[in-house]
Amino acid sequence: MALNVRDDIHTDYSAEKEKIKGFLTMFKSSEKDLEDTLQDFGIDDQETPVQTELSSLKYMRQLQRIANREQQMLVVDLEDIHTHERTVAELVSSIIENTRRYVNLFSEVVDQIIPEPTKDISQYDDVLDVILHQRRERNERESETESAFPDHLLRRYNLYFRPLRSDISLAVREVHGSHLGHLITVRGIVTRVSEVKPLLQVNAYTCDVCGSETFQDISNKTFMPIADCQNINECKKNNITGTLHMQTRASRFSPFQEVKIQELADQVPVGHIPRSMTVHVNGNITRLMNPGDVVHLGGIFLPIPYTGFQAIRAGLLTDTYLEVHHIYQEKKQYADMEITPEMQQTIEEMKSDPSLYTKLSQSIAPEIYGHEDVKKALLLLLIGGVTKVTADGLKIRGDINICLMGDPGVAKSQLLKYITKIAPRGVYTTGKGSSGVGLTAAVMRDPVTDEMVLEGGALVLADNGICCIDEFDKMEESDRTAIHEVMEQQTISISKAGISTTLNARSSILAAANPLYGRYNPKLSPVENINLPAALLSRFDLLFLILDKPSREDDERLAQHVTYVHMHNTHPDLGIDILQPNVIRHYIAAARAIRPTVSQRVSSYVVDSYVKLRKKSKIDVEENKSHTYTSARTLLGILRLAQALARLRFSETVEHDDVDEALRLMECSKESLMEDNDQEREPDRSPMSRIYRLIKGMAGAGKARRSKRQKRFGKGPAGERDRDMESENDDGDSDYETGNGLSMVDVRSRVLNNGYTEAQLMDTIHEYERLEVLQRQANGTKLVFMELDA
């Protein structure tokens, strides 16, 4: 029975190689498919014209480029094998189940059918070419048979398999022992990427006696060096041993990188922690992944034994890894996005839309009701300003930082989550769940090289992206100070464990926080409610205070919006066409390529606006109404917002309207800080309220002046007040006394002088008498405040 099973699983690899040869030499594809394949790997096909008969043969054309030293990687797409012929369709399942073996079979076939170079390639000669030339000359001179070189040494290419498009991406915990040796696809987020190191594939030796070269093919993690020369005519014949020495220049090395991937949050079951997998990357596909990337990796799942002291500790246990053949980035960087002709046409149509600004902002989290200005600010955050580097190396950041401060339940966290989905590189973290080291960088010991290395935190992972920090107010003060350098200089300076370096953290910060006591307390000033240091607040370009104020109309519309989303699982009709996140991402990618400049006319306008802001800030400070501080960072924030608006229009220059909109957003963010019960802001502009505040101001001024005089002159021995001195110093503007009140003559004169009528004054007095706030005494000649006399 066992013999029958062995007969069933026997594979004729000679026949398999014939199928492979027929596929590689006969498969044809369209010109567009071949160009797309070459562009996927950064290969320019415009350098050298290719023979006409090879133009439609996808793989023979690539082999010709490999022979001409213009291409170094050969990617075999399993979809091509699947669609080639029925006779080779079963090759796909064989390759998936025994991938490592078929890599060798394909390489052997390629070695046989690779064409001769069609141009002079002497400029690409390396040490191996010189050795081969010398070996051939010596063999011709001495009439010797040429000794064999390892096949791996003569190959000028790396062969990779591209998985089927229909392959289901597995989570790390779904990879089992049954997948060993198979070609699988694993999805995860990159957490750590090692440096690229040279991996020895073929070791070269030189004999001190005869001068011949000996090559050793390395296929394992460890190997035993060769000590005896293999030259039959000299060293072996004369029994000479121990004359070989390693020759580094003639050895073959391949770039090697070790990567750690981790399960995504949506792949982890309830109550479990994310699992990790070790990934090995070789050859031309190194340096394609960075920490924080969400990737689909197609590769071979293989076991690897422990070595050294780890083997003693591990015993019979074996580690596993994934040998990568194909990398697919789920969200590419803005600069790496490929804009298709269809998407380009969509972008051109969007440019001519007059309501594009509103449409794009409303397309950000359409399920969340309201927050129009906040969404516009978040749109500008995604686009960003222009980062500039001066001739002497001074860097001016272009990334915009925004802080959302507000009551619980106003969808701050949902906005942050949505921004991380739209941004190509977005990292979401919380204040209590992050330490200063977790945000910046930690010193770790590399398990491969056993050296101390830096592992980037959330801000480093968000490089060239957006870092969203929720519960910003819950962070420890020592951890929060780690963000100061990132928000302005966009670098992280590290000096730990003998490592002194500077890491890039070119990210925008989007923070969400609650006021000091959870909800906004209108009895306290905004500065007391915000409770963040001024050094940190000044680094935010915009600071929005989102209050949850009860209003029948707004509450009704909000409830209708929320219930509609729950019933239909989508947002209601907003009156505009909502754009998909992929369209928004491509439009932003195209807009970020614009570098708008500021003209002299607009520059003068910005200067005048900044001077007015500073003057207004000074007046507010003098009148004790200041809530925020206007500094040079405010000026830079205006320029960044204006540049983002110019980018949105694909304009090369910043216009007046851009500056006006930037000033409006900054005014909105500052106005929202003062939307409390501050009486000096006069929220009610009706004549009755204005007259009441005017009268109350007279009473307050008179009472303050009277208390000052009392403190200066005191009381007599019997407790009597110095009335004569008071009357001499009274200016007549407000003679408010407890029990006597304001003179109606003075009140009427002050009110009428401010442009109000007698009828409006009497209506105000009657209304506030009804409310038991004012009371007329002494036959209507005195006006008394009940609350001040209480």
Solvent accessible surface area in square Angstrom, and as a share of the most:
residue,aa,sasa,rsa
1,M,187,0.83
2,A,72,0.56
3,L,135,0.67
4,N,89,0.46
5,V,75,0.43
6,R,163,0.59
7,D,104,0.54
8,D,117,0.61
9,I,125,0.64
10,H,145,0.65
11,T,52,0.30
12,D,80,0.42
13,Y,59,0.22
14,S,78,0.51
15,A,43,0.33
16,E,19,0.08
17,K,51,0.22
18,E,115,0.52
19,K,57,0.24
20,I,0,0.00
21,K,80,0.34
22,G,29,0.28
23,F,0,0.00
24,L,0,0.00
25,T,34,0.20
26,M,120,0.54
27,F,19,0.08
28,K,132,0.56
29,S,26,0.17
30,S,63,0.40
31,E,86,0.39
32,K,139,0.59
33,D,74,0.38
34,L,3,0.02
35,E,63,0.28
36,D,56,0.29
37,T,18,0.11
38,L,3,0.01
39,Q,114,0.51
40,D,72,0.37
41,F,51,0.21
42,G,71,0.68
43,I,25,0.12
44,D,78,0.41
45,D,20,0.10
46,Q,145,0.64
47,E,111,0.50
48,T,27,0.16
49,P,124,0.78
50,V,37,0.21
51,Q,78,0.35
52,T,118,0.68
53,E,115,0.52
54,L,18,0.09
55,S,43,0.27
56,S,46,0.29
57,L,27,0.13
58,K,10,0.04
59,Y,0,0.00
60,M,24,0.11
61,R,21,0.07
62,Q,4,0.02
63,L,0,0.00
64,Q,7,0.03
65,R,5,0.02
66,I,2,0.01
67,A,11,0.09
68,N,5,0.02
69,R,52,0.19
70,E,29,0.13
71,Q,7,0.03
72,Q,114,0.51
73,M,14,0.06
74,L,0,0.00
75,V,7,0.04
76,V,0,0.00
77,D,9,0.05
78,L,0,0.00
79,E,41,0.19
80,D,18,0.09
81,I,0,0.00
82,H,104,0.46
83,T,95,0.55
84,H,38,0.17
85,E,88,0.39
86,R,224,0.82
87,T,88,0.51
88,V,7,0.04
89,A,36,0.28
90,E,84,0.38
91,L,1,0.00
92,V,9,0.05
93,S,59,0.38
94,S,34,0.22
95,I,0,0.00
96,I,39,0.20
97,E,104,0.47
98,N,60,0.31
99,T,0,0.00
100,R,99,0.36
101,R,103,0.37
102,Y,5,0.02
103,V,25,0.14
104,N,69,0.35
105,L,7,0.03
106,F,0,0.00
107,S,6,0.04
108,E,61,0.28
109,V,1,0.01
110,V,0,0.00
111,D,56,0.29
112,Q,117,0.52
113,I,23,0.12
114,I,57,0.29
115,P,34,0.21
116,E,141,0.63
117,P,54,0.34
118,T,67,0.39
119,K,72,0.31
120,D,106,0.55
121,I,32,0.16
122,S,66,0.43
123,Q,136,0.61
124,Y,89,0.34
125,D,78,0.41
126,D,63,0.32
127,V,42,0.24
128,L,9,0.05
129,D,25,0.13
130,V,77,0.44
131,I,16,0.08
132,L,18,0.09
133,H,103,0.46
134,Q,99,0.44
135,R,11,0.04
136,R,122,0.44
137,E,83,0.37
138,R,58,0.21
139,N,14,0.07
140,E,140,0.63
141,R,167,0.61
142,E,87,0.39
143,S,103,0.66
144,E,55,0.25
145,T,128,0.75
146,E,90,0.40
147,S,63,0.40
148,A,103,0.80
149,F,18,0.08
150,P,24,0.15
151,D,84,0.44
152,H,62,0.28
153,L,1,0.01
154,L,78,0.39
155,R,32,0.12
156,R,58,0.21
157,Y,19,0.07
158,N,47,0.24
159,L,16,0.08
160,Y,12,0.05
161,F,0,0.00
162,R,46,0.17
163,P,11,0.07
164,L,31,0.15
165,R,141,0.51
166,S,90,0.58
167,D,47,0.24
168,I,143,0.72
169,S,34,0.22
170,L,34,0.17
171,A,6,0.04
172,V,12,0.07
173,R,37,0.13
174,E,81,0.36
175,V,20,0.11
176,H,107,0.48
177,G,54,0.52
178,S,86,0.56
179,H,41,0.18
180,L,75,0.37
181,G,20,0.19
182,H,50,0.23
183,L,5,0.03
184,I,12,0.06
185,T,16,0.09
186,V,0,0.00
187,R,50,0.18
188,G,0,0.00
189,I,48,0.25
190,V,1,0.00
191,T,42,0.24
192,R,38,0.14
193,V,37,0.21
194,S,20,0.13
195,E,127,0.57
196,V,36,0.21
197,K,80,0.34
198,P,97,0.61
199,L,74,0.37
200,L,40,0.20
201,Q,34,0.15
202,V,0,0.00
203,N,5,0.03
204,A,1,0.01
205,Y,3,0.01
206,T,38,0.22
207,C,3,0.02
208,D,97,0.50
209,V,79,0.45
210,C,25,0.15
211,G,41,0.39
212,S,8,0.05
213,E,40,0.18
214,T,16,0.09
215,F,27,0.11
216,Q,31,0.14
217,D,81,0.42
218,I,22,0.11
219,S,100,0.65
220,N,113,0.58
221,K,131,0.55
222,T,89,0.52
223,F,79,0.33
224,M,157,0.70
225,P,62,0.39
226,I,50,0.25
227,A,58,0.45
228,D,60,0.31
229,C,3,0.02
230,Q,85,0.38
231,N,31,0.16
232,I,131,0.67
233,N,84,0.43
234,E,78,0.35
235,C,0,0.00
236,K,120,0.51
237,K,154,0.65
238,N,95,0.49
239,N,126,0.64
240,I,54,0.27
241,T,85,0.50
242,G,53,0.51
243,T,18,0.10
244,L,17,0.08
245,H,104,0.46
246,M,109,0.49
247,Q,67,0.30
248,T,93,0.54
249,R,183,0.67
250,A,4,0.03
251,S,15,0.10
252,R,49,0.18
253,F,80,0.33
254,S,8,0.05
255,P,54,0.34
256,F,32,0.14
257,Q,11,0.05
258,E,19,0.09
259,V,1,0.00
260,K,57,0.24
261,I,0,0.00
262,Q,59,0.26
263,E,3,0.02
264,L,23,0.11
265,A,96,0.74
266,D,113,0.58
267,Q,35,0.15
268,V,33,0.19
269,P,58,0.36
270,V,151,0.87
271,G,82,0.79
272,H,100,0.45
273,I,139,0.71
274,P,60,0.37
275,R,125,0.46
276,S,62,0.40
277,M,16,0.07
278,T,19,0.11
279,V,0,0.00
280,H,23,0.10
281,V,1,0.00
282,N,33,0.17
283,G,3,0.03
284,N,53,0.27
285,I,4,0.02
286,T,11,0.07
287,R,167,0.61
288,L,89,0.44
289,M,6,0.03
290,N,79,0.41
291,P,45,0.28
292,G,16,0.15
293,D,15,0.08
294,V,29,0.17
295,V,0,0.00
296,H,36,0.16
297,L,0,0.00
298,G,1,0.01
299,G,0,0.00
300,I,0,0.00
301,F,14,0.06
302,L,20,0.10
303,P,67,0.42
304,I,28,0.14
305,P,88,0.55
306,Y,73,0.28
307,T,45,0.26
308,G,57,0.55
309,F,168,0.70
310,Q,77,0.34
311,A,37,0.29
312,I,139,0.70
313,R,183,0.67
314,A,20,0.15
315,G,54,0.52
316,L,183,0.91
317,L,131,0.65
318,T,70,0.41
319,D,54,0.28
320,T,50,0.29
321,Y,22,0.08
322,L,0,0.00
323,E,32,0.14
324,V,3,0.02
325,H,11,0.05
326,H,29,0.13
327,I,26,0.13
328,Y,114,0.43
329,Q,35,0.16
330,E,67,0.30
331,K,53,0.22
332,K,75,0.32
333,Q,42,0.18
334,Y,28,0.11
335,A,100,0.78
336,D,85,0.44
337,M,27,0.12
338,E,103,0.46
339,I,61,0.31
340,T,69,0.40
341,P,110,0.69
342,E,124,0.55
343,M,27,0.12
344,Q,75,0.33
345,Q,112,0.50
346,T,47,0.27
347,I,1,0.00
348,E,81,0.36
349,E,107,0.48
350,M,14,0.06
351,K,78,0.33
352,S,90,0.58
353,D,36,0.19
354,P,136,0.85
355,S,51,0.33
356,L,12,0.06
357,Y,44,0.17
358,T,57,0.33
359,K,32,0.14
360,L,0,0.00
361,S,0,0.00
362,Q,29,0.13
363,S,0,0.00
364,I,0,0.00
365,A,3,0.02
366,P,8,0.05
367,E,73,0.33
368,I,26,0.13
369,Y,67,0.25
370,G,20,0.19
371,H,44,0.20
372,E,90,0.40
373,D,43,0.22
374,V,10,0.06
375,K,3,0.01
376,K,33,0.14
377,A,0,0.00
378,L,0,0.00
379,L,0,0.00
380,L,0,0.00
381,L,3,0.02
382,L,2,0.01
383,I,0,0.00
384,G,2,0.02
385,G,7,0.07
386,V,6,0.03
387,T,49,0.28
388,K,79,0.33
389,V,101,0.58
390,T,55,0.32
391,A,119,0.92
392,D,124,0.64
393,G,52,0.50
394,L,109,0.54
395,K,73,0.31
396,I,62,0.32
397,R,8,0.03
398,G,1,0.01
399,D,21,0.11
400,I,0,0.00
401,N,2,0.01
402,I,0,0.00
403,C,0,0.00
404,L,0,0.00
405,M,0,0.00
406,G,0,0.00
407,D,4,0.02
408,P,69,0.43
409,G,83,0.80
410,V,17,0.10
411,A,29,0.23
412,K,17,0.07
413,S,47,0.30
414,Q,114,0.51
415,L,0,0.00
416,L,0,0.00
417,K,89,0.38
418,Y,42,0.16
419,I,0,0.00
420,T,17,0.10
421,K,129,0.55
422,I,1,0.00
423,A,2,0.01
424,P,9,0.06
425,R,19,0.07
426,G,27,0.26
427,V,26,0.15
428,Y,64,0.24
429,T,22,0.13
430,T,48,0.28
431,G,2,0.02
432,K,144,0.61
433,G,67,0.65
434,S,15,0.10
435,S,55,0.36
436,G,14,0.13
437,V,70,0.40
438,G,38,0.37
439,L,0,0.00
440,T,12,0.07
441,A,0,0.00
442,A,25,0.19
443,V,36,0.21
444,M,90,0.40
445,R,145,0.53
446,D,11,0.06
447,P,83,0.52
448,V,75,0.43
449,T,47,0.27
450,D,92,0.48
451,E,99,0.45
452,M,76,0.34
453,V,41,0.24
454,L,42,0.21
455,E,48,0.22
456,G,27,0.26
457,G,9,0.08
458,A,13,0.10
459,L,0,0.00
460,V,35,0.20
461,L,38,0.19
462,A,0,0.00
463,D,26,0.14
464,N,79,0.41
465,G,12,0.12
466,I,9,0.04
467,C,0,0.00
468,C,0,0.00
469,I,0,0.00
470,D,8,0.04
471,E,60,0.27
472,F,0,0.00
473,D,36,0.19
474,K,79,0.33
475,M,9,0.04
476,E,100,0.45
477,E,88,0.40
478,S,87,0.56
479,D,28,0.14
480,R,15,0.05
481,T,67,0.39
482,A,30,0.23
483,I,0,0.00
484,H,35,0.15
485,E,58,0.26
486,V,1,0.00
487,M,2,0.01
488,E,32,0.14
489,Q,111,0.49
490,Q,3,0.01
491,T,31,0.18
492,I,6,0.03
493,S,71,0.46
494,I,11,0.06
495,S,94,0.61
496,K,74,0.31
497,A,68,0.53
498,G,88,0.85
499,I,41,0.21
500,S,95,0.61
501,T,52,0.30
502,T,80,0.47
503,L,38,0.19
504,N,74,0.38
505,A,0,0.00
506,R,81,0.30
507,S,1,0.01
508,S,3,0.02
509,I,0,0.00
510,L,0,0.00
511,A,0,0.00
512,A,0,0.00
513,A,1,0.01
514,N,18,0.09
515,P,2,0.01
516,L,76,0.38
517,Y,146,0.55
518,G,29,0.28
519,R,126,0.46
520,Y,20,0.08
521,N,47,0.24
522,P,64,0.40
523,K,174,0.74
524,L,50,0.25
525,S,45,0.29
526,P,1,0.01
527,V,85,0.49
528,E,88,0.39
529,N,1,0.00
530,I,6,0.03
531,N,86,0.44
532,L,16,0.08
533,P,46,0.29
534,A,81,0.63
535,A,50,0.39
536,L,0,0.00
537,L,41,0.20
538,S,35,0.23
539,R,37,0.14
540,F,14,0.06
541,D,11,0.06
542,L,1,0.01
543,L,18,0.09
544,F,8,0.03
545,L,7,0.04
546,I,16,0.08
547,L,35,0.17
548,D,67,0.35
549,K,108,0.46
550,P,126,0.79
551,S,41,0.26
552,R,188,0.69
553,E,105,0.47
554,D,65,0.34
555,D,63,0.33
556,E,83,0.37
557,R,119,0.43
558,L,77,0.38
559,A,54,0.42
560,Q,109,0.48
561,H,14,0.06
562,V,65,0.37
563,T,71,0.41
564,Y,72,0.27
565,V,30,0.17
566,H,153,0.68
567,M,139,0.62
568,H,98,0.44
569,N,139,0.71
570,T,58,0.34
571,H,42,0.19
572,P,24,0.15
573,D,130,0.68
574,L,62,0.31
575,G,67,0.64
576,I,50,0.25
577,D,105,0.55
578,I,36,0.18
579,L,28,0.14
580,Q,116,0.51
581,P,47,0.30
582,N,71,0.37
583,V,26,0.15
584,I,0,0.00
585,R,34,0.12
586,H,25,0.11
587,Y,0,0.00
588,I,0,0.00
589,A,11,0.09
590,A,19,0.14
591,A,0,0.00
592,R,72,0.26
593,A,81,0.63
594,I,29,0.15
595,R,133,0.49
596,P,1,0.01
597,T,78,0.45
598,V,47,0.27
599,S,44,0.29
600,Q,143,0.64
601,R,144,0.53
602,V,1,0.00
603,S,39,0.25
604,S,50,0.32
605,Y,66,0.25
606,V,5,0.03
607,V,80,0.46
608,D,76,0.39
609,S,12,0.08
610,Y,38,0.15
611,V,87,0.50
612,K,143,0.60
613,L,32,0.16
614,R,101,0.37
615,K,134,0.57
616,K,100,0.43
617,S,17,0.11
618,K,131,0.56
619,I,75,0.38
620,D,28,0.15
621,V,92,0.53
622,E,122,0.55
623,E,91,0.41
624,N,139,0.71
625,K,60,0.26
626,S,42,0.27
627,H,34,0.15
628,T,45,0.26
629,Y,151,0.58
630,T,5,0.03
631,S,21,0.14
632,A,66,0.51
633,R,67,0.25
634,T,15,0.09
635,L,44,0.22
636,L,56,0.28
637,G,0,0.00
638,I,0,0.00
639,L,45,0.23
640,R,8,0.03
641,L,0,0.00
642,A,0,0.00
643,Q,12,0.05
644,A,0,0.00
645,L,10,0.05
646,A,0,0.00
647,R,14,0.05
648,L,5,0.03
649,R,113,0.41
650,F,42,0.17
651,S,19,0.12
652,E,106,0.48
653,T,55,0.32
654,V,2,0.01
655,E,63,0.28
656,H,52,0.23
657,D,109,0.56
658,D,6,0.03
659,V,0,0.00
660,D,62,0.32
661,E,32,0.14
662,A,0,0.00
663,L,35,0.18
664,R,89,0.32
665,L,0,0.00
666,M,13,0.06
667,E,60,0.27
668,C,33,0.20
669,S,5,0.03
670,K,39,0.17
671,E,59,0.27
672,S,13,0.08
673,L,2,0.01
674,M,33,0.15
675,E,73,0.33
676,D,27,0.14
677,N,77,0.40
678,D,37,0.19
679,Q,123,0.55
680,E,105,0.47
681,R,81,0.30
682,E,58,0.26
683,P,95,0.60
684,D,68,0.35
685,R,138,0.50
686,S,43,0.28
687,P,64,0.40
688,M,71,0.32
689,S,15,0.09
690,R,85,0.31
691,I,0,0.00
692,Y,32,0.12
693,R,52,0.19
694,L,43,0.21
695,I,0,0.00
696,K,80,0.34
697,G,44,0.42
698,M,4,0.02
699,A,0,0.00
700,G,37,0.35
701,A,47,0.37
702,G,2,0.02
703,K,76,0.32
704,A,60,0.47
705,R,75,0.27
706,R,29,0.10
707,S,59,0.38
708,K,130,0.55
709,R,23,0.09
710,Q,50,0.22
711,K,180,0.76
712,R,169,0.62
713,F,80,0.33
714,G,34,0.33
715,K,139,0.59
716,G,27,0.26
717,P,149,0.93
718,A,95,0.73
719,G,41,0.39
720,E,95,0.43
721,R,88,0.32
722,D,65,0.34
723,R,132,0.48
724,D,104,0.54
725,M,67,0.30
726,E,19,0.08
727,S,79,0.51
728,E,129,0.58
729,N,76,0.39
730,D,45,0.23
731,D,85,0.44
732,G,38,0.36
733,D,74,0.38
734,S,5,0.03
735,D,44,0.23
736,Y,5,0.02
737,E,29,0.13
738,T,86,0.50
739,G,45,0.44
740,N,77,0.40
741,G,0,0.00
742,L,0,0.00
743,S,20,0.13
744,M,7,0.03
745,V,109,0.63
746,D,39,0.20
747,V,0,0.00
748,R,78,0.29
749,S,54,0.35
750,R,79,0.29
751,V,0,0.00
752,L,74,0.37
753,N,123,0.63
754,N,75,0.39
755,G,68,0.65
756,Y,39,0.15
757,T,72,0.42
758,E,69,0.31
759,A,67,0.52
760,Q,64,0.29
761,L,0,0.00
762,M,46,0.21
763,D,77,0.40
764,T,0,0.00
765,I,0,0.00
766,H,94,0.42
767,E,51,0.23
768,Y,31,0.12
769,E,50,0.22
770,R,166,0.61
771,L,89,0.44
772,E,140,0.63
773,V,33,0.19
774,L,4,0.02
775,Q,75,0.33
776,R,76,0.28
777,Q,59,0.26
778,A,64,0.50
779,N,161,0.82
780,G,31,0.30
781,T,76,0.44
782,K,55,0.23
783,L,0,0.00
784,V,3,0.02
785,F,0,0.00
786,M,82,0.36
787,E,89,0.40
788,L,50,0.25
789,D,48,0.25
790,A,120,0.93
